[in-house]
Amino acid sequence: MQLLHDRIQKDGKYLGNGILKVDSFMNHQIDPVLMKAMGEELAHRFKDLGATRILTAETSGIAPALATGMVLEIPVVFARKQQPITMAADPFKETATSHTHDKVVELIVSSEYLHADDKVLIIDDFLATAKTIRALIKLVDTSGATLVGIGAVIEKRFEGGRSILKGLNVPIESLAAIESFENDIVVFAERLAV
């Protein structure tokens, strides 16, 4: 997606250790025009899967998941990192190591919003090591729902997440795939769908 590539080149900042800062348009401040375009593109790529629900993780996955859900006209559920007192008893829970927070986080989804008859599309901001996405997949499995696809705004190919997800037999799409960082310059990969 050229619009996203251009924005990453212009405003993304490589912080070292594989971390790309995109806070100015996606992870802290959100560019609604760009987010709308990304949601439209993700929805286009997954439109024929029959998804009934989108699942993501708070916080940074919410905006692209919501933009996609608005186009597909399906509900968006986000896994919370803390369980509120309003959540139904016996929620689904998984853990994942957060690369940017450098700690293990718990992902929690109420059983009220993820059902065995759902066809779930996972949308997240990054596909890197796939630790968060694997935790989301486990939440889908625990609920009895069916995973139909995985989408990420930015994929860091050099971290191996796509390889980890290889055997799932669902389409995996990213809007911008980064092959490497060379002297703080982003090197994009060609589009690859599985």
Residue pairs with C-beta under 8 A, 6 or more apart in sequence:
1 37
1 38
1 41
1 175
1 176
3 34
3 37
4 34
4 37
4 38
4 153
4 154
4 175
4 176
5 176
5 188
7 25
7 31
7 34
8 20
8 22
8 154
8 176
8 178
8 186
9 186
11 22
11 24
11 25
12 20
12 21
12 22
12 186
13 20
13 21
14 20
14 21
14 181
14 184
14 185
14 186
15 21
18 99
18 128
18 156
18 158
18 159
18 181
19 99
19 100
20 154
20 156
20 178
20 181
20 186
21 27
22 125
22 154
23 29
25 31
25 34
26 34
26 35
26 60
26 63
26 64
26 125
26 153
27 60
27 125
30 63
35 63
35 64
35 67
36 67
38 64
38 67
38 68
38 153
38 175
39 64
39 66
39 67
39 68
39 69
39 70
39 71
40 67
40 71
41 175
42 64
42 67
42 68
42 71
42 123
42 151
42 173
42 175
43 68
43 71
43 72
44 71
45 151
45 171
45 173
45 193
46 68
46 72
46 121
46 148
46 149
46 151
46 171
46 173
47 72
49 119
49 121
49 148
49 149
49 171
50 119
50 148
51 72
51 74
51 119
51 120
51 121
51 148
51 149
52 74
52 75
52 117
52 118
52 119
52 120
53 74
53 75
53 76
53 77
53 113
53 114
53 118
53 119
53 120
53 121
53 145
54 65
54 68
54 69
54 72
54 74
54 75
54 76
54 77
54 120
54 121
54 122
54 123
55 65
55 76
55 77
55 78
55 79
55 109
55 114
55 120
55 121
55 122
55 123
55 136
55 139
55 140
56 62
56 64
56 65
56 76
56 77
56 78
56 79
56 122
56 123
56 124
56 136
57 78
57 79
57 81
57 96
57 107
57 124
57 132
57 135
57 136
58 78
58 79
58 80
58 81
60 124
60 125
60 126
61 78
61 123
61 124
61 125
62 76
62 78
63 125
64 123
64 124
64 125
64 151
64 153
65 76
65 78
65 123
65 124
66 76
68 76
68 121
68 123
68 151
69 75
69 76
72 121
74 121
75 113
77 109
77 113
77 114
79 94
79 107
79 108
79 109
79 135
79 136
79 139
80 87
80 107
80 108
80 109
81 105
81 106
81 107
81 108
82 106
82 108
83 91
83 108
87 108
87 110
88 110
88 111
88 112
90 111
91 108
91 109
91 110
91 111
92 108
92 109
92 110
92 111
92 114
92 139
92 142
92 143
93 106
93 107
93 108
93 139
94 106
94 107
94 135
94 136
94 138
94 139
94 142
95 104
95 105
95 106
95 107
95 135
96 104
96 105
96 107
96 131
96 132
96 134
96 135
97 103
97 104
97 105
97 129
97 131
98 104
98 105
98 131
98 132
99 128
99 129
99 131
107 132
107 135
107 136
107 139
109 139
109 143
111 143
114 120
114 139
114 140
114 143
114 145
115 143
115 144
115 145
116 143
116 144
116 145
117 145
118 143
118 145
118 146
119 145
119 146
119 148
120 140
120 145
120 146
120 147
120 148
121 148
121 149
121 150
121 151
122 133
122 136
122 137
122 140
122 147
122 149
122 150
122 151
123 150
123 151
123 152
124 132
124 133
124 136
124 151
124 152
124 153
125 152
125 153
125 154
126 152
126 153
126 154
126 155
126 156
127 133
127 150
127 152
127 154
127 155
127 156
127 161
127 162
127 165
127 172
127 174
128 155
128 156
128 159
128 161
129 159
129 160
129 161
129 164
130 160
130 161
130 162
130 164
130 165
133 150
133 152
133 161
133 165
134 164
134 165
137 147
137 165
137 168
140 146
140 147
141 147
147 168
147 170
148 170
149 170
149 171
149 172
149 173
150 165
150 168
150 170
150 171
150 172
150 173
151 172
151 173
151 174
151 175
152 172
152 173
152 174
152 175
153 174
153 175
153 176
154 174
154 175
154 176
154 177
154 178
155 161
155 162
155 174
155 176
155 177
155 178
155 189
156 178
157 177
157 178
157 179
157 180
157 189
158 178
158 179
158 180
162 172
162 192
162 194
165 172
165 194
166 194
171 193
171 194
172 193
172 194
173 193
176 188
177 188
177 189
177 190
177 191
177 192
178 186
178 187
178 188
178 189
179 187
179 188
179 189
180 187
181 187
